Amino acid sequence: MRHEWRTVQWTADMAETLLEFPCDFPLKIMGKAEEGFAQEICGIVLRHSPDFDAATVEMRTSKAGNYLSLTCTVRATSKAQLDALYLDLTKHPLVKVVL
């Protein structure tokens, strides 16, 4: 039996169909473990998702204590909302990675 592999080129239109909105969308934000980091990140998330509950944030500190990982789950209403949120989070000087 021979299998044929095809390469699919993802387009912006296809990417928009991967999620069904509204949906709960977890974001993992990693950055320097400095005073006020979590509060600043929650503020950014709240600007884009006003119904976000900061009490639900999961926090983990790196083994050496230099970095902090935050998991924020938002109620995403559109791809544009998520794109704007990612952009604002990645602009923050203490943020290293947003997944």
C-alpha positions, 0 to 999 in steps of 0.5 A, a space after each residue: 500500500 502506498 501513501 501519498 503525502 501532500 503539503 498544505 499551505 495554511 492561509 489566514 482564512 484557514 487559520 480563522 476557522 481553527 477556533 470556534 468563537 466564543 471559546 475559553 482560550 488559555 494563554 501562558 505568559 512567561 517573564 522576569 519574576 519582578 515585583 508587580 509583573 503578575 498585576 501588570 499582565 492581568 491589567 493587559 489581559 483585562 483590557 482585552 477581555 473585561 470579563 477575565 477573572 484575575 483570581 483564576 490565574 495559575 502562577 509557577 515560579 522557575 526553579 531558580 526563582 528568576 522567572 514567573 509563568 502565568 496561565 490566564 484563561 480568557 473568553 475569546 470572542 474573535 481572532 482579532 481580539 486574541 491577536 491584539 492581546 498577544 501583541 500587547 503582551 509581547 510588547 511588555 518589557 518583562 515578558 519573554 514568551 507568550 504561548 
